[in-house]
Amino acid sequence: MESVGSSNKKHKANEDIISNLPDSLITYILSCVPTKDAARTSVLSKRWIDCWTFVTKVNLDDSMFFKHKKKKSGGKRYFINFVNRALHLTKSNTAESFSLVITNKYDISLLNTWISGILKRNVKKLSITTYLELPFSAYTSHILFNYSYKLEELVLEMRCCSIKVPPCSSYDTCSFGSLNVIKLCGIMFTMDESLGILFRTLKKFEMKNCSWLSTDDVTLELNAPLLESVLINQQFRSVNRETRSCKIKFSASCMKEFTYRGYGMSQAIILSDPSAARNASAKITLDKEYGNSVQETQSCASLLLKQFSQVKCIQFYGLEVLTKQNVAVLPKFAMLSHLDLGYITGEVWFGLLHKTPVLNTLVFKRIFEFNQELLNSADVPDCLASSLQVVKFGTFHGLEDALFLANIFLENGMVLERMSFSFYDERSKSTVIEEFKEKLYSFKKGVSFAILDDNLYSYDYYR
């Protein structure tokens, strides 16, 4: 067994090591652990008593303060006291990031005091996470929109949060001079009048289940010259009949990726300069839902598609959204080379081909409700004769539709190099494939060879 003297020597050696650590290294180590644990390290050495107050990352998570042996009320008081102490003692000129996680109910005024206090410290990174109701006070909203000078990353992950956008004093424009990344979730913003927000350095904008509402017809303009990525995910719709969705306008000249997904669409999204998004790829997914009106969704979706008339890649999944009438009023997609579609009618599919003269790759999940006589009598789209090289068919519930479309491409696809097919059939895979190959080879323009993919019911052929 280890002797008492040997143990004391080791303890003394550990103390000597701790005492010789440079202050910068101690601060770095303490910044990598939860702030509660950093504060507890003061017992390790007299030199460490105040070191935790110089941490560069403050992480406050109330779930760490509730243990099975403690009463809930005791853990809550302990957390409140610790947060107040941390905000009071930690040095405002050293803390670069603040993370606040709330899992239990607290007085709303207390939470707003904490948030406004954190914002006033001019931190670079701020993350607030809670799934409880947390309306921002007028003062907290004012601090957020008018005093976030040094904020570089803002993450507000809420479930039920309301923020009243305060009027800006400088020509109706708020400015976030250093913000690079913004992620918003579960927030309902309300505005009384149109507003512009200047993001001088913003590159990434994400918004999930958020709404911008007003009693009037107003516009929110996000002026972000360096913005590269936009992600909007809307899985709900406000049921407040007294308000309407604000128009959202993006003024961005460096956009590379735009993604929208939602159950329907009620928010009009506008690009101030569609040509500025010519190097972007657009992904739009409209899941079928029963809250929004179909007409409202069709109008907003068509408007959004018009904004991307000069991009090279579009993925659009939206059953029952695009109609023949909607497609007819769309502009030419003069630069579009890759088009990925979901479930779509034959008329809409053929109409889109007429709008994409330089299309190189066409992908779609399934075509239904198409009139063979109508498609046979229609003019051949320009892309079939000059640019279309790859066509990937989605699922077919029979051979007739697949063969009809295959023949259209074989007869008119002058530069076609590859087509692929997938089938859903209760018969054996080999029977379906062999029957399909036999009929395909009977066309005037056959194929030189064929291969069978490993995927079930999938068949590729090459010219």
N, C-alpha and C positions, 0 to 999 in steps of 0.2 A: 504494500500500500504506500501511497505517496505521503511523505512526511509533511507536518505542518510547516516546517521551515522551508521545504522545497516549494510548497504551495504559495507561501508569502513571497518568495523570490520571484516566482512567475508573475504574481499579481503586481509586484513592484516593477518588473520588466515591462509589463503591459502599460502601466501608468507612464513609464518613461517614454515608450513609443508614442503614446497619445500626446504627451506633453511636447514632443518634438515635431509633431505634424504641423505643417504651415497652416495658417488661418484660412487661406484660400482653398486648400484641399479639404479642410474640415467643413467649410461652408458648402463646397461642391457635394460632399458625401451626404450631408444632411438635406440638401435640396433634392436628393434622389429618393427620399423616403417620405411617407405621409407626415404632415406637419406634426400630428400628435406624437408620432414616434420620435421625430426630431427633437421635440421639447423634452421628451423623457430621457434623452441621452445626456442631459445635464448632470445626471448622477454619476456619470463615468469619470468625470474629471472636473476640478474647479475651473479649469480654463474653458470648459464647455458650457458653463452655466448660462451664458448669454449668447452663445454661438448660434443657436437656433433662430434668434431674432434677425439674423443677417442672411437667412436662406433666400435664394433667388426664385424658388418655386414654392408657393403656398398651396397645399392640398387639404381641403377641409371636407370630410365625408362623414355625415352624422351616423351612418350605419356602423361605423367603427366604435361608436360610443354607447351602443346598446348591446349589452350582454345578457345572457340568460339569467344570471344571478342578480342582476340589477333591475329595479323597477323601472318601468318606462319613463315615469316622471323624473326619476333621478338621472337617467341617462340624458334626457332632454335638457335638464338644468345644467348638467356637466358640459354638454355640447355648446349651449348658449354662452356659458361663462368662458369656455375655451376660445370660441370665435371672437368674442369681445376682447379677450386678452391678446389673441393673435393679431387682430386688427390694430390694437393699441401699441403692441410692442415691436412687431416686425417693422423693419425700416423701409419706409416708402420709396427710398431712392435705390434700394437693392432688389426688391421683389419684381421680377420680370413677368411672372405668370401667376394667375390665381385660378384655382379650380374649386368650385363649390357644388357639392352634391347633397340634395335634400330629399330624404325619404319619409320624413315624419312631419306632421302638421305643426306649424308655428304661427305666431301672430304675424299677419301680413305686413304690418308697419315695421316690425323687427327685421323681416327679410328685406324689405326695401331699404332700410337703414344700412344693412350689410352690403347690399349690391351697390348702392350709391357711394358708400364709403370705399368700396373696392375700385369703382370707376374713377373716383377722384384721385386715386394713387398713381394714375397714368401708367398702368401696367401694359405690357406688350401683348400678352395673351390672356384671354379671359374665357373660362368655360363654366357655365351654370347648367346643372342638370336637375330636373325634378319632374315628377309625373303628378304633382298636386296642383291645385289651382293657385296661380300666382300672378295677380294683376300688378303691373308696374304702377307706382304712384306717379303723379304729374311731375314731381321733383326728380324721381329716378329716370323717367323718360327724358326729361330736360337734360340731365347729366349725360345720358347715353348719346343723344343726338348732337350735343353742343360742346362736350368737353372730352371727347375720346381722341385726344390729339395723337397719342403715341400708340394707340391700339393697333396691333398688326394681325391678330387672329381673334375672331369672335365666334364662340359656339354657344348658342342658346337652345338647349334641347329640352323643350317643355311638352306638356300635354294639354294644358289649358292656361294660356297666358294672354292677357290683353294689354296692348300698349297703345296709348293715345299719342299719335305723332305730334309733337309740339310745333308751333309755327317757328320758322327760322327767321332770324333777324337780317340776314345778308341776302337780299334779292331773292327770297324764296328758295335758297339753296343751302343745304347742309353739307359739310365737308368732313370726310374721314381721310385725313392726309396720309396715313401710314398703313391702312388696313389692306392686307394681302389675301386673307381667307375669311369668308363669312359663311356660317352654317346655322340656319334657323329651322326650328321644328316646333309645331304646335302653337303658333302665335297668331293672334288676330290683331292686326294693325288697323286703326281707324284714322282717317284723314278728313279734314274739313275743306281743304283746298289743294289744288295741284302743287306738287313739290318736286324739286330736283335734288338729288343727292350725288355729290361728287366724290368718287373713289379714285384718287390719283394713282394708286399702286395696286388696286384689287385685281387678282388673277383668277380666283375661284369663288363662285357664288352658288350656294346650295340652299334650297328652300323646300321643306317637306311639311305638308299639311298646314300651310300658313295662308292667310287671306289678308288682302288689303281692301278695306271697305270704306265707303263714304255714302252720305245721303245725296250727294251731287255727282255729276259726271266729271270726274277729275282724273288726272294722269300722274303717275309716279314715274319720273325719269331717272334711271340709274346711269349716270355718266361715268363710265369706267374705260378709259382709253387702252388699258393693258389687260382687260378681261379676256381670259382664254377659255374658261370652262363654266357652263351654266347647267345646273341640274335642278329641275322643278318636279316634285312628286306630290300630287294632290290626290289623296284617297278619301276625301270628304268634301262636302259643300255646305256653306253657311246656310242656315234656315231662316235667318233674319230677313223678313220681307221688307223692312223699312230701309235697308241699305242695299247698295249695289257694289259689284266688284270694280275696283279702279283699273284703268288701263295701265299696263306696265310697259314702259319703253326703255329699251337698252340702247345706249350710245356707246358702242364698242367697236374698235377697229382691228382687234387682234384675236377675235373669237375663233377657236379651233374645234370646240365641241359643244353642242347644245342638245340637252336631253329633257324631254317632257313626258311624264306619265301620270295618268289620272283617270278616275271614273267620270267620264264626260269632261267638259271643258267650259268654264264660264268666265275665265279671265282672258281679256284680249291682250295678246303679247305682240309688241311691235318692235322692229329694228329701225332705228332712225336712218340708217344707211345700209340697205340690204347688200350692196356691193362689198361692204366691209367684211361680210361673213362668207366670202367666196371660198376661203380655204377651210371652212368649217364642215363638220359632218353633223347632220341633224337626225336625231332619233326621237320619234313621236309615237307613243303608245297610248291609245284611248280605249280603256277597258269598258265593256258594256255595263251600264248602270241604269238606274231607274229614278234618280233624283233630278238631274238636269234635263231640260227639254232637249229633244233631238235637234231642233232647229237652232237652239243656242250653241250647242256643241259643234254642229256643222259650220255655223258662221265663224266661230272662233278658230276652229281647226283650219278652215279654208284661208282665213286671214293669216294664220301662222305659216302655212305652207307658202303663201305668196312672199313672205319675208325671206324665204330660202330659195328663191328662184335662180340664184347664181352659184349655189354650192355644187360640189362634185359627188356627194354621197348623201342619200336620204334613206332612212328606215322608217316606214310608216305602217303601224298596225292599228286599225280602227274599224272594226266591223260596224256596218250601217252608218258610217260617218260620211264617207265620200260617195257622192251620187254623180250621175251623168251630168246633171246641171252644175254641180260644184266644180267638176273637172273642166267643164266648158269655159268657165270664166278664169281659170288659172292661167298665169303667163307661161311662156315657153321656159323650160329649164335648160337653157342653152349650153350649160357646162356640166350637166349631170351625167356621170359615167357609171354610177352604181345605184341601183334602186332595189330596195328590199321591202316587199309588201306582205301583209298578212292575208286574211280572208277578204276577198274582193269579188265584185261582180265582173262578168266578162266585158260589159260595156265600159265600165270604169277602167279596167285593165287596158283595154285597147285605146281608150281616150288618153291615158297617161303615156302610152307609147308614142302617140302623136305629139305629145308635149316634150319629149326627150330625144332630140335629133341626134345626139352623139352618145347615146347610152351604150355602154360596153358590157355590163353585167346586170342581169335581171333575175331576182329571186322572189318567189312568192309561196305562201303556205298552201293556199287553195283558191281556185276559181270556181264560182258557182253562178247559176242563173245567167248563162250566156246563150245567146241566140246564134246558132251556127250559120243560118242564112244571112243574118245581119252582118256577121263578121266576114263572111265570104264576099259580100258585096261592097264592103268598106274599102277605102283607100289603104294601101299598104304604108305603114309608118316608115319614115325615112331611115330610122336607126336600123331596121332590118336589112336594108340594102347597103349600108355604109359602115356601121360601127359595132353592131351587136355580135359579140363573140361567145358569151356564156349565158345559158339559161338554166336555172335550177327550178324545176317544177316541184310543187308541194304535194300534198296527199290527194290521191284520186280514189274515188269509190267505184271505179269501173274503168275498163279499157277504152271505151268509146270516146270519152272526153279527152283523155290523154293523147290518143292517136290523132284526134282532130287537131289539137293544138300543135302536136309534133309536126304534122303535115304542113301547117301554116309556116312554121319556122324553116322546115326543110325546103319548101317551095320558094320562099322569099328571103331567107337568111343568106345573103351572098358571102358574108365573112364569118358565118357561124362556125365555131370550133368545138363547142361542147354543149351537150344538154344532159340533165340528170332527171330521173323520175322516181317518185315514191308512190307506193300503192297501199291501199287498205282493202284487203280482200280476205274473205273467210276461207277461200280455197288455199291450197298449198302454195308456197312461194314459187316453187319451180314451175308449177302449172301456169301461174300468172305471167312469170317472166318469159317462159317459152312462147306462150300465145302472143305476148306483146312483141317479142323479137320477130316472130314470124310475120306479123302484120306490118311491122315497121320496115322490114327489109323488102316488103312488096311495093313500097312507094317508089316513085320514079327516081328520086334521089336517095339512094341508099347510104349506108355508112360502111367505112372500111373495116372496122372491127368494133367489138363491144366487150365490156367488162362488167362484172357483177360486184358491187360493193359488199363489204361485210355487213352493212346495216340491213336489217330485215326489210323486205319489200323495196329495196332501193336498187336502181339500175342506171348505170351511166353508159353513154355511148359517145364516141369521138368520130369526127369526120376523117 
